Amino acid sequence: MKQTTLNALAEPNRLQIVELLRDGPLTVGQIADRLKIRQPQTSKHLKLLHEAGMVEVHAEANRRIYRLRPEPLQEMDEWLESFRGIWEKRLDQLEHYLEKLQKKG
């Protein structure tokens, strides 16, 4: 799932769509207007995001409304958590090193 999520977010327009949907559901037309791209392009990006499991869609009359699914992003956050520990340790080591340098100076 992480690889699928990363691939989906790698394209700038799709990343922007996810950022737009973070604030709430939107129609294809609203997304297209905000990104200043044509509706067919928007629909193509939304289809790929849907296939990646990142968005869900429901029809309301003649409109398709897209909503962000939190699960793929939560999985991504859990995966990234394993790297945070490494970076925190390295930053702590750097902090100690810089403190030593300040005491010597």
DAZI-V34543 format. One record per backbone hydrogen bond with DSSP energy under -1.0 kcal/mol. NH is the residue of the N-H (numbers start at 0). CO is the residue of the C=O. Records with the same first field share a line. If there is no record, write none. Layout:
# DAZI-V34543
NH->CO  CO
This chain:
# DAZI-V34543
4->0
5->1
6->2
7->3
8->4
9->5
14->10
15->11
16->12
17->13
18->14
19->15
20->16
21->17
22->19
23->20
25->65
27->63
30->26
31->27
32->28
33->29
34->30
35->31
36->31
41->37
42->38
43->39
44->40
45->41
46->42
47->43
48->44
49->45
50->46
51->47
52->49
53->48
55->66
57->64
59->62
62->59
64->57
65->25
66->55
68->53
73->69
74->70
75->71
76->72
77->73
78->74
79->75
80->76
82->79
83->79
84->80
86->82
87->83
88->84
89->85
90->86
91->87
92->88
93->89
94->90
95->91
96->92
97->93
98->94
99->95
100->96
101->97
102->98
103->99
104->100
